[in-house]
Amino acid sequence: DDILVCAPSDDLLTHALDLTISALIVAGFELQEKKIQKMPPWKYLGLEIGNRTIVPQKLEINPRIKTLADVHK
């Protein structure tokens, strides 16, 4: 699952992100630190979000689906 955390300043963003991560860990979720995107461009729900623009990501369709894992790529 994806979660987008936004705030009007870096200090508030850091605080909000820390609280969000703590709440998720307490709830039993496992986070992958390498997947936390802190610098632009961010990729979220099929969009590429920059400092001033939001652009749809390129859609790639794999016509050779053999396993369920291929569907999720």
Secondary structure as a PSIPRED ss2 file (coil, helix, strand):
# PSIPRED VFORMAT (PSIPRED V4.0)

   1 D C   1.000  0.000  0.000
   2 D C   1.000  0.000  0.000
   3 I C   1.000  0.000  0.000
   4 L C   1.000  0.000  0.000
   5 V C   1.000  0.000  0.000
   6 C C   1.000  0.000  0.000
   7 A C   1.000  0.000  0.000
   8 P C   1.000  0.000  0.000
   9 S C   1.000  0.000  0.000
  10 D H   0.000  1.000  0.000
  11 D H   0.000  1.000  0.000
  12 L H   0.000  1.000  0.000
  13 L H   0.000  1.000  0.000
  14 T H   0.000  1.000  0.000
  15 H H   0.000  1.000  0.000
  16 A H   0.000  1.000  0.000
  17 L H   0.000  1.000  0.000
  18 D H   0.000  1.000  0.000
  19 L H   0.000  1.000  0.000
  20 T H   0.000  1.000  0.000
  21 I H   0.000  1.000  0.000
  22 S H   0.000  1.000  0.000
  23 A H   0.000  1.000  0.000
  24 L H   0.000  1.000  0.000
  25 I H   0.000  1.000  0.000
  26 V H   0.000  1.000  0.000
  27 A C   1.000  0.000  0.000
  28 G C   1.000  0.000  0.000
  29 F C   1.000  0.000  0.000
  30 E C   1.000  0.000  0.000
  31 L C   1.000  0.000  0.000
  32 Q C   1.000  0.000  0.000
  33 E H   0.000  1.000  0.000
  34 K H   0.000  1.000  0.000
  35 K H   0.000  1.000  0.000
  36 I C   1.000  0.000  0.000
  37 Q C   1.000  0.000  0.000
  38 K C   1.000  0.000  0.000
  39 M C   1.000  0.000  0.000
  40 P C   1.000  0.000  0.000
  41 P C   1.000  0.000  0.000
  42 W E   0.000  0.000  1.000
  43 K E   0.000  0.000  1.000
  44 Y E   0.000  0.000  1.000
  45 L C   1.000  0.000  0.000
  46 G C   1.000  0.000  0.000
  47 L E   0.000  0.000  1.000
  48 E E   0.000  0.000  1.000
  49 I E   0.000  0.000  1.000
  50 G C   1.000  0.000  0.000
  51 N C   1.000  0.000  0.000
  52 R C   1.000  0.000  0.000
  53 T C   1.000  0.000  0.000
  54 I E   0.000  0.000  1.000
  55 V E   0.000  0.000  1.000
  56 P E   0.000  0.000  1.000
  57 Q C   1.000  0.000  0.000
  58 K C   1.000  0.000  0.000
  59 L C   1.000  0.000  0.000
  60 E C   1.000  0.000  0.000
  61 I C   1.000  0.000  0.000
  62 N C   1.000  0.000  0.000
  63 P C   1.000  0.000  0.000
  64 R C   1.000  0.000  0.000
  65 I C   1.000  0.000  0.000
  66 K C   1.000  0.000  0.000
  67 T C   1.000  0.000  0.000
  68 L H   0.000  1.000  0.000
  69 A H   0.000  1.000  0.000
  70 D H   0.000  1.000  0.000
  71 V H   0.000  1.000  0.000
  72 H C   1.000  0.000  0.000
  73 K C   1.000  0.000  0.000
